[in-house]
């Protein structure tokens, strides 16, 4: 895995991105000699997201099976979000996609 400084990234961002795209290897970016970020290719990102989605689905399925499932409306209310606002937003989006 390659490690570069923030300055090296700023000075050669295009080259760094081309290298990641070509090699599929992550690049660690440091600031004041301390790692602060990792750049990865889109394929790797999509794999990570797919893994997270599978993991989340497994957790939800296990929670349901154990009777610990929390309805979406209760979860939203616990976050201070009015479930009716979410329903309205989803309805609006669905209407916009159909148009």
KELOVEX-284581 format. One record per atom (N, C-alpha, C, O): y, z, x; atom name. Coordinates in steps of 0.02 Angstrom, whole numbers, plus 50000, padded with zeros to 5 digits. Layout:
N
    yy    zz    xx name
     Y     Z     X   CA
...
***
This chain:
99
    yy    zz    xx name
 49941 50000 50043    N
 50000 50000 50000   CA
 50062 50000 50045    C
 50066 50037 50094    O
 50109 49958 50027    N
 50170 49951 50066   CA
 50221 50004 50044    C
 50226 50021 49985    O
 50258 50030 50093    N
 50313 50076 50078   CA
 50377 50047 50108    C
 50378 50026 50165    O
 50430 50046 50067    N
 50494 50020 50089   CA
 50549 50069 50069    C
 50540 50110 50024    O
 50605 50064 50102    N
 50663 50106 50083   CA
 50700 50074 50025    C
 50692 50015 50010    O
 50741 50114 49994    N
 50782 50089 49939   CA
 50828 50033 49965    C
 50837 49982 49930    O
 50855 50041 50024    N
 50898 49988 50052   CA
 50859 49924 50062    C
 50883 49870 50047    O
 50797 49929 50088    N
 50756 49869 50097   CA
 50743 49835 50030    C
 50743 49774 50025    O
 50732 49876 49979    N
 50722 49846 49913   CA
 50785 49811 49888    C
 50782 49755 49864    O
 50842 49845 49894    N
 50905 49815 49872   CA
 50918 49749 49909    C
 50939 49700 49879    O
 50906 49749 49973    N
 50921 49690 50014   CA
 50871 49633 50003    C
 50887 49575 50016    O
 50812 49649 49979    N
 50761 49596 49972   CA
 50720 49602 49909    C
 50660 49590 49910    O
 50752 49620 49854    N
 50715 49631 49791   CA
 50674 49570 49772    C
 50616 49577 49750    O
 50702 49512 49778    N
 50665 49451 49761   CA
 50602 49442 49802    C
 50549 49426 49775    O
 50608 49454 49867    N
 50550 49448 49911   CA
 50497 49501 49893    C
 50437 49486 49893    O
 50520 49561 49879    N
 50473 49615 49861   CA
 50435 49597 49797    C
 50374 49605 49794    O
 50471 49573 49747    N
 50438 49554 49684   CA
 50390 49496 49695    C
 50335 49495 49665    O
 50408 49448 49735    N
 50363 49392 49750   CA
 50300 49416 49784    C
 50245 49392 49770    O
 50308 49464 49830    N
 50250 49492 49866   CA
 50204 49528 49817    C
 50143 49520 49820    O
 50232 49568 49772    N
 50192 49604 49722   CA
 50155 49554 49678    C
 50096 49563 49663    O
 50189 49502 49657    N
 50158 49452 49615   CA
 50101 49416 49651    C
 50049 49401 49621    O
 50110 49403 49715    N
 50061 49366 49755   CA
 50001 49410 49774    C
 49944 49388 49769    O
 50015 49472 49795    N
 49962 49514 49823   CA
 49931 49562 49772    C
 49876 49587 49781    O
 49968 49575 49717    N
 49947 49624 49666   CA
 49942 49694 49695    C
 49906 49736 49668    O
 49977 49707 49749    N
 49977 49773 49781   CA
 50041 49810 49762    C
 50095 49781 49763    O
 50036 49874 49745    N
 50096 49913 49729   CA
 50140 49923 49791    C
 50116 49919 49847    O
 50203 49935 49779    N
 50251 49949 49832   CA
 50285 50015 49816    C
 50313 50024 49762    O
 50284 50061 49863    N
 50317 50125 49855   CA
 50388 50119 49882    C
 50398 50092 49937    O
 50437 50143 49844    N
 50506 50142 49866   CA
 50527 50214 49882    C
 50516 50260 49843    O
 50556 50222 49941    N
 50578 50289 49962   CA
 50654 50293 49962    C
 50689 50244 49970    O
 50678 50354 49954    N
 50749 50369 49958   CA
 50754 50432 50000    C
 50724 50484 49984    O
 50791 50427 50055    N
 50796 50483 50102   CA
 50726 50506 50124    C
 50712 50566 50129    O
 50683 50456 50138    N
 50616 50467 50164   CA
 50568 50500 50114    C
 50514 50523 50133    O
 50588 50503 50051    N
 50546 50534 50000   CA
 50527 50481 49948    C
 50571 50446 49923    O
 50463 50474 49931    N
 50443 50425 49880   CA
 50476 50441 49814    C
 50473 50497 49790    O
 50506 50390 49783    N
 50539 50401 49718   CA
 50516 50352 49664    C
 50527 50365 49605    O
 50483 50298 49682    N
 50461 50250 49632   CA
 50405 50207 49661    C
 50396 50201 49721    O
 50367 50178 49614    N
 50315 50131 49633   CA
 50325 50068 49591    C
 50331 50072 49530    O
 50326 50012 49623    N
 50330 49947 49588   CA
 50260 49919 49584    C
 50224 49916 49634    O
 50241 49897 49524    N
 50176 49865 49515   CA
 50185 49801 49476    C
 50236 49791 49443    O
 50137 49757 49481    N
 50139 49694 49445   CA
 50127 49704 49371    C
 50101 49756 49350    O
 50147 49655 49332    N
 50140 49659 49260   CA
 50067 49665 49239    C
 50052 49700 49190    O
 50022 49632 49274    N
 49951 49638 49256   CA
 49926 49710 49263    C
 49890 49735 49220    O
 49946 49742 49316    N
 49926 49812 49326   CA
 49957 49856 49273    C
 49925 49902 49247    O
 50021 49843 49256    N
 50054 49882 49204   CA
 50017 49875 49138    C
 50007 49924 49102    O
 49998 49813 49121    N
 49963 49802 49058   CA
 49896 49838 49057    C
 49875 49862 49005    O
 49862 49841 49114    N
 49799 49877 49119   CA
 49810 49952 49107    C
 49771 49985 49072    O
 49863 49978 49136    N
 49879 50049 49127   CA
 49894 50063 49053    C
 49870 50112 49026    O
 49934 50021 49022    N
 49951 50030 48952   CA
 49889 50025 48908    C
 49882 50064 48860    O
 49844 49979 48923    N
 49783 49972 48884   CA
 49740 50035 48891    C
 49711 50059 48843    O
 49736 50061 48952    N
 49700 50124 48963   CA
 49730 50181 48923    C
 49694 50219 48891    O
 49796 50186 48924    N
 49830 50239 48885   CA
 49815 50231 48811    C
 49803 50281 48776    O
 49818 50170 48786    N
 49804 50159 48716   CA
 49733 50180 48698    C
 49722 50212 48646    O
 49684 50162 48740    N
 49615 50183 48728   CA
 49608 50258 48729    C
 49574 50288 48687    O
 49640 50289 48778    N
 49637 50363 48784   CA
 49668 50396 48723    C
 49640 50443 48695    O
 49726 50371 48702    N
 49759 50399 48643   CA
 49715 50391 48582    C
 49710 50437 48542    O
 49684 50333 48574    N
 49640 50321 48516   CA
 49581 50370 48517    C
 49561 50395 48465    O
 49554 50383 48576    N
 49499 50430 48582   CA
 49520 50501 48563    C
 49484 50537 48529    O
 49580 50521 48586    N
 49606 50587 48569   CA
 49616 50594 48494    C
 49599 50645 48465    O
 49644 50542 48464    N
 49656 50544 48391   CA
 49590 50548 48354    C
 49582 50587 48307    O
 49541 50507 48375    N
 49476 50508 48341   CA
 49442 50576 48348    C
 49413 50601 48300    O
 49446 50605 48407    N
 49416 50671 48419   CA
 49451 50724 48376    C
 49419 50767 48347    O
 49517 50721 48373    N
 49555 50769 48333   CA
 49537 50763 48259    C
 49529 50814 48225    O
 49530 50702 48235    N
 49511 50693 48165   CA
 49442 50722 48153    C
 49430 50756 48103    O
 49395 50706 48199    N
 49327 50731 48191   CA
 49323 50807 48191    C
 49281 50836 48158    O
 49367 50838 48229    N
 49369 50911 48234   CA
 49413 50943 48181    C
 49422 51004 48180    O
 49442 50901 48137    N
 49484 50927 48085   CA
 49552 50950 48109    C
 49586 50990 48076    O
 49573 50926 48167    N
 49637 50946 48196   CA
 49690 50892 48190    C
 49742 50895 48224    O
 49677 50843 48150    N
 49724 50787 48144   CA
 49787 50809 48107    C
 49784 50844 48056    O
 49844 50789 48133    N
 49909 50805 48102   CA
 49935 50741 48071    C
 49943 50690 48106    O
 49950 50742 48007    N
 49977 50682 47975   CA
 50043 50661 48008    C
 50081 50703 48033    O
 50056 50596 48009    N
 50116 50570 48041   CA
 50178 50602 48012    C
 50224 50619 48049    O
 50181 50611 47946    N
 50241 50639 47916   CA
 50254 50710 47943    C
 50312 50728 47955    O
 50202 50749 47953    N
 50211 50817 47980   CA
 50234 50815 48052    C
 50276 50854 48073    O
 50206 50768 48091    N
 50226 50762 48161   CA
 50299 50741 48165    C
 50337 50768 48206    O
 50320 50694 48124    N
 50389 50671 48124   CA
 50436 50728 48104    C
 50488 50738 48136    O
 50418 50765 48052    N
 50460 50821 48030   CA
 50467 50874 48085    C
 50520 50904 48093    O
 50412 50885 48122    N
 50416 50935 48177   CA
 50463 50912 48232    C
 50488 50953 48270    O
 50475 50847 48236    N
 50521 50819 48285   CA
 50592 50812 48257    C
 50637 50789 48292    O
 50601 50831 48194    N
 50666 50826 48163   CA
 50683 50756 48137    C
 50741 50739 48128    O
 50630 50716 48126    N
 50640 50648 48101   CA
 50618 50646 48028    C
 50564 50670 48010    O
 50660 50618 47987    N
 50644 50611 47916   CA
 50594 50554 47908    C
 50610 50497 47923    O
 50533 50568 47883    N
 50482 50516 47875   CA
 50506 50458 47832    C
 50484 50401 47841    O
 50551 50471 47784    N
 50577 50417 47741   CA
 50618 50367 47782    C
 50618 50308 47766    O
 50653 50392 47834    N
 50691 50346 47877   CA
 50644 50299 47913    C
 50658 50239 47920    O
 50588 50326 47937    N
 50539 50285 47972   CA
 50509 50234 47925    C
 50502 50175 47942    O
 50491 50255 47865    N
 50463 50210 47815   CA
 50512 50154 47800    C
 50492 50095 47794    O
 50576 50170 47792    N
 50627 50120 47777   CA
 50634 50070 47835    C
 50640 50010 47824    O
 50633 50096 47896    N
 50638 50053 47955   CA
 50579 50005 47959    C
 50587 49946 47972    O
 50519 50032 47947    N
 50458 49990 47949   CA
 50460 49937 47894    C
 50442 49879 47905    O
 50483 49956 47834    N
 50489 49908 47779   CA
 50539 49854 47796    C
 50528 49795 47782    O
 50594 49874 47827    N
 50646 49826 47846   CA
 50618 49777 47898    C
 50630 49716 47893    O
 50582 49803 47947    N
 50553 49759 47998   CA
 50502 49712 47968    C
 50500 49653 47985    O
 50460 49738 47923    N
 50410 49696 47892   CA
 50443 49641 47850    C
 50419 49584 47849    O
 50497 49657 47818    N
 50534 49607 47779   CA
 50565 49555 47824    C
 50567 49496 47806    O
 50590 49576 47882    N
 50621 49530 47929   CA
 50571 49482 47961    C
 50587 49425 47975    O
 50509 49506 47971    N
 50457 49464 48000   CA
 50433 49412 47951    C
 50414 49356 47970    O
 50434 49431 47887    N
 50410 49385 47836   CA
 50459 49328 47823    C
 50441 49274 47800    O
 50523 49342 47838    N
 50575 49292 47824   CA
 50574 49235 47872    C
 50615 49189 47867    O
***
